[in-house]
């Protein structure tokens, strides 16, 4: 399920870039993107208040980009590197 989350984020950003390049005027497209970001940050704020991480909300877009770049490397390394068995 976590892989589907990352895949949907990649599709959203990829389609956003494609629509900005192909469609004019871009006001509606940019508005939908900003609305998604605001809703996502609101959800992060509500959940971070529950766990006591108040400063995480402003950095969440940066963390999301890092996760989208880092996660494919993590998946590939788990496929390549032999799994260690714990006793």
Buried (B, 14 or more C-beta within 10 A) or exposed (E): EEEEEBEEBEEEBEEBEEBEEEEEEBEEBEEEBEEEEEEBBEEBBEEBEEEEBEEBBEEBEEEBEEBBEEBEEEEEEEEEEEEEEEE
